[in-house]
């Protein structure tokens, strides 16, 4: 039986990068080589596989069907190799945590001192991301958010998002808020795509959707909460994101309205985690239970 010649791992890496950009020039720029060097690696790989991976025209590059199938498997394999290599090169006391900007700034970073007091040798690297569904990538663990009604297969439960509207006492006094009938007097702040959180909150409490008049729009919970503290409006948030402002009196929960389950947070982690990561994951759950 004739042995099939093995393919070059370097050529596979170049192919995955080119497929991501669909540009030989951009791929070359990212790895610091010439476009002709990238083209050479791709042609080499196509020769080894005996298949065309790209459709080429004058100013156009697209994956063939075979190229698309190969990319799906190869990209996952390259990512796994990179994760394994990084894990071996890192100190066993280092933990890479991927988390949203708002959760990092408002909850995780202020709490880290307690983890360090328990485990002085630990070195935690926080990688903040935008959005809510944070991928694990090359991190040791990630904290992702999922709307109510979704049940992701990955990760373990961390906390429910029991959100309620919060606003500054000065704003409530200025608009004459005295009870639930005055909800329409308080301007709303948006920090979720399509305003889905306010829509779910009003639907759950059987409140007319147009009772919430959005005045300002922000791209993170943290920015919206700063705006609420400044008196610009009310925003939906769970207690563990507003602990500092509630304690100082900068924000209060809107009288007459309780929290509504809008979703939940999950911790996703690598299958082969080190001992310090297991300790950190255990501490996350204990810390969240302390807060809620």
C-alpha positions as CSV (number, residue, x, y, z in Angstrom):
1,X,0.0,0.0,0.0
2,X,1.3,3.4,-0.9
3,X,1.8,5.7,2.1
4,X,0.2,9.1,1.7
5,X,2.7,11.9,2.1
6,X,2.2,14.0,5.2
7,X,1.3,17.7,4.9
8,X,3.4,20.6,6.2
9,X,2.1,22.0,9.4
10,X,3.4,25.4,8.6
11,X,1.6,25.3,5.3
12,X,-1.6,24.4,7.1
13,X,-1.1,27.3,9.5
14,X,-0.7,29.7,6.5
15,X,-3.8,28.2,4.8
16,X,-5.9,28.7,7.9
17,X,-4.8,32.3,8.2
18,X,-5.4,33.0,4.6
19,X,-8.9,31.4,4.7
20,X,-9.7,33.6,7.7
21,X,-8.9,36.8,5.9
22,X,-9.7,35.6,2.3
23,X,-6.7,37.7,1.4
24,X,-3.1,36.6,0.7
25,X,-1.8,40.1,1.4
26,X,-3.5,40.4,4.8
27,X,-2.3,36.9,5.8
28,X,1.3,37.8,4.7
29,X,1.1,41.0,6.7
30,X,-0.1,39.2,9.9
31,X,2.8,36.8,9.9
32,X,5.4,39.2,8.5
33,X,6.3,37.5,5.2
34,X,5.8,38.4,1.6
35,X,2.6,37.5,-0.3
36,X,4.6,35.3,-2.6
37,X,5.7,33.3,0.4
38,X,2.1,32.8,1.4
39,X,1.2,31.8,-2.2
40,X,4.0,29.3,-2.2
41,X,2.9,27.6,1.0
42,X,-0.7,27.3,-0.2
43,X,0.4,25.9,-3.6
44,X,2.6,23.4,-1.7
45,X,-0.3,22.3,0.5
46,X,-2.7,22.0,-2.5
47,X,0.0,19.8,-4.1
48,X,0.4,17.6,-1.0
49,X,-3.4,17.2,-0.8
50,X,-4.0,16.9,-4.5
51,X,-6.9,19.3,-4.2
52,X,-7.6,23.0,-5.0
53,X,-8.4,24.8,-1.7
54,X,-9.1,28.3,-3.1
55,X,-10.9,29.7,-6.2
56,X,-8.8,32.5,-7.6
57,X,-9.6,35.3,-9.9
58,X,-8.0,38.7,-10.6
59,X,-9.1,40.4,-7.3
60,X,-11.0,37.6,-5.6
61,X,-10.2,34.7,-3.3
62,X,-12.8,32.2,-2.1
63,X,-12.7,28.7,-0.6
64,X,-13.6,25.7,-2.6
65,X,-16.0,23.2,-1.1
66,X,-12.9,21.0,-0.3
67,X,-11.1,24.1,1.1
68,X,-14.1,24.9,3.4
69,X,-14.2,21.4,4.8
70,X,-10.5,21.3,5.3
71,X,-10.5,24.7,7.0
72,X,-13.2,23.7,9.5
73,X,-11.1,20.8,10.7
74,X,-7.7,22.4,10.3
75,X,-8.6,25.6,12.1
76,X,-9.9,23.7,15.2
77,X,-6.7,21.5,15.2
78,X,-4.4,24.5,14.9
79,X,-6.2,26.2,17.8
80,X,-5.9,23.1,19.9
81,X,-2.2,22.8,19.2
82,X,-1.7,26.5,20.1
83,X,-3.6,26.1,23.4
84,X,-1.6,23.1,24.3
85,X,1.7,24.8,23.5
86,X,0.7,27.9,25.5
87,X,-0.4,25.8,28.4
88,X,3.0,24.0,28.5
89,X,4.9,27.3,28.3
90,X,3.0,29.0,31.1
91,X,3.6,28.7,34.8
92,X,1.1,26.4,36.5
93,X,0.1,29.3,38.8
94,X,-1.0,31.5,35.9
95,X,-4.7,31.7,35.0
96,X,-6.1,33.3,31.9
97,X,-9.7,34.5,32.4
98,X,-11.8,35.8,29.5
99,X,-14.7,37.9,30.6
100,X,-16.9,40.8,29.5
101,X,-15.6,44.3,30.2
102,X,-18.5,45.1,32.6
103,X,-18.3,41.9,34.6
104,X,-14.6,42.3,34.9
105,X,-14.7,46.0,36.0
106,X,-17.7,45.8,38.3
107,X,-17.3,42.4,39.9
108,X,-14.3,40.2,39.2
109,X,-11.4,42.7,39.5
110,X,-12.7,44.2,42.8
111,X,-13.0,40.7,44.2
112,X,-9.6,39.4,43.1
113,X,-7.9,40.6,46.2
114,X,-9.8,37.9,48.2
115,X,-8.6,35.2,45.9
116,X,-5.0,36.4,46.1
117,X,-5.2,36.4,49.9
118,X,-6.1,32.7,49.7
119,X,-3.6,31.8,47.0
120,X,-0.7,34.3,47.0
121,X,1.2,32.4,44.3
122,X,-1.6,32.8,41.8
123,X,-1.2,35.1,38.8
124,X,-4.5,36.0,37.1
125,X,-4.5,37.5,33.7
126,X,-7.8,39.1,32.7
127,X,-8.7,39.3,29.0
128,X,-11.8,41.6,28.6
129,X,-14.1,41.2,25.7
130,X,-17.1,43.0,24.3
131,X,-20.4,41.2,24.1
132,X,-21.9,38.6,26.3
133,X,-21.3,35.1,24.8
134,X,-17.5,35.1,25.6
135,X,-15.7,32.2,23.9
136,X,-13.0,30.2,25.7
137,X,-10.4,30.5,23.0
138,X,-6.9,30.0,24.4
139,X,-7.9,31.0,27.9
140,X,-8.1,28.8,30.9
141,X,-11.7,29.7,31.6
142,X,-14.3,32.1,30.4
143,X,-17.5,33.6,31.9
144,X,-20.2,33.8,29.3
145,X,-23.8,35.2,29.5
146,X,-26.9,33.5,28.2
147,X,-30.4,34.9,27.9
148,X,-33.3,33.3,29.8
149,X,-34.7,30.3,28.0
150,X,-31.4,29.1,26.6
151,X,-29.6,26.0,27.8
152,X,-26.0,25.9,26.5
153,X,-24.3,22.5,26.7
154,X,-20.9,23.8,27.7
155,X,-19.8,25.0,31.1
156,X,-21.2,25.1,34.6
157,X,-23.7,27.4,36.1
158,X,-22.3,30.4,37.9
159,X,-25.2,32.8,38.7
160,X,-28.7,33.9,37.6
161,X,-29.1,37.4,36.2
162,X,-31.8,38.6,38.6
163,X,-32.1,42.2,37.3
164,X,-34.1,45.1,38.5
165,X,-34.2,48.7,37.5
166,X,-31.8,51.0,39.4
167,X,-31.6,54.8,39.2
168,X,-30.1,57.7,41.2
169,X,-32.2,59.0,44.1
170,X,-31.7,62.5,42.8
171,X,-33.3,61.6,39.5
172,X,-36.3,59.9,41.2
173,X,-36.8,62.9,43.3
174,X,-36.5,65.3,40.3
175,X,-39.2,63.4,38.3
176,X,-41.5,63.0,41.3
177,X,-41.4,59.2,41.4
178,X,-43.6,57.9,44.2
179,X,-44.6,54.4,43.1
180,X,-45.0,52.0,40.3
181,X,-47.6,54.3,38.6
182,X,-44.8,56.7,38.0
183,X,-42.6,54.3,36.0
184,X,-43.2,56.3,32.8
185,X,-41.6,59.4,34.4
186,X,-38.2,57.8,34.6
187,X,-36.2,57.8,31.4
188,X,-34.7,54.4,30.4
189,X,-31.2,53.6,29.4
190,X,-30.4,50.9,26.9
191,X,-27.2,48.7,27.0
192,X,-28.4,45.5,25.4
193,X,-28.7,44.8,21.6
194,X,-32.3,45.4,20.4
195,X,-33.2,46.4,24.0
196,X,-34.2,42.7,24.6
197,X,-33.7,43.0,28.4
198,X,-36.3,45.8,28.9
199,X,-38.6,43.9,26.5
200,X,-38.3,40.7,28.6
201,X,-38.6,42.6,31.9
202,X,-41.8,44.4,30.9
203,X,-43.3,41.3,29.4
204,X,-42.6,39.3,32.6
205,X,-44.2,41.9,34.8
206,X,-47.1,42.5,32.4
207,X,-46.2,46.1,31.9
208,X,-46.8,47.9,28.6
209,X,-43.7,48.0,26.6
210,X,-44.0,51.7,25.7
211,X,-44.0,52.5,29.4
212,X,-40.2,52.5,29.1
213,X,-39.0,55.5,27.1
214,X,-35.3,55.1,26.1
215,X,-33.3,58.3,26.3
216,X,-29.7,57.1,25.9
217,X,-28.0,54.1,24.4
218,X,-24.7,52.5,25.6
219,X,-22.6,49.5,24.4
220,X,-21.7,48.1,27.9
221,X,-23.5,47.6,31.2
222,X,-20.7,49.5,32.9
223,X,-21.2,52.6,30.8
224,X,-25.0,52.5,31.3
225,X,-24.5,52.2,35.1
226,X,-22.2,55.2,35.2
227,X,-24.9,57.1,33.3
228,X,-27.5,56.0,35.7
229,X,-25.4,57.2,38.6
230,X,-25.0,60.5,36.9
231,X,-28.8,60.8,36.8
232,X,-29.4,60.2,33.1
233,X,-31.9,57.4,33.6
234,X,-32.7,53.9,34.9
235,X,-31.0,50.7,33.8
236,X,-31.6,47.0,34.4
237,X,-28.8,45.3,36.4
238,X,-28.3,42.5,38.9
239,X,-27.2,43.3,42.5
240,X,-23.6,42.0,42.1
241,X,-23.0,44.6,39.4
242,X,-24.3,47.5,41.4
243,X,-23.0,46.7,44.9
244,X,-20.7,49.7,45.1
245,X,-23.2,52.3,44.0
246,X,-26.0,50.8,46.1
247,X,-23.8,50.8,49.2
248,X,-22.7,54.4,48.6
249,X,-26.2,55.6,47.9
250,X,-25.4,56.6,44.3
251,X,-28.1,54.2,43.0
252,X,-31.2,52.7,44.5
253,X,-33.5,49.9,43.2
254,X,-36.7,51.4,41.8
255,X,-39.3,51.2,44.6
256,X,-42.1,48.8,43.8
257,X,-40.4,46.6,41.3
258,X,-38.6,43.3,42.2
259,X,-35.9,41.5,40.2
260,X,-36.7,39.5,37.1
261,X,-34.7,36.5,35.8
262,X,-33.2,37.7,32.5
263,X,-30.6,35.0,32.0
264,X,-27.6,33.4,33.6
265,X,-23.8,33.3,33.7
266,X,-21.8,30.2,33.0
267,X,-18.1,29.3,33.5
268,X,-16.5,27.4,30.5
269,X,-13.1,25.8,31.1
270,X,-10.5,23.7,29.4
271,X,-11.0,19.9,29.8
272,X,-7.4,19.6,31.1
273,X,-7.3,22.3,33.7
274,X,-4.4,22.8,36.1
275,X,-4.8,22.8,39.9
276,X,-4.8,26.6,40.2
277,X,-7.5,27.0,37.6
278,X,-9.7,24.5,39.5
279,X,-9.2,26.5,42.7
280,X,-10.1,29.7,40.9
281,X,-13.2,28.1,39.4
282,X,-14.3,26.9,42.9
283,X,-13.6,30.4,44.3
284,X,-15.7,32.0,41.5
285,X,-18.8,30.0,42.6
286,X,-18.2,30.8,46.3
287,X,-17.7,34.5,45.6
288,X,-20.8,34.7,43.6
289,X,-22.8,33.0,46.3
290,X,-21.5,35.5,48.8
291,X,-22.8,38.3,46.6
292,X,-26.2,37.0,45.8
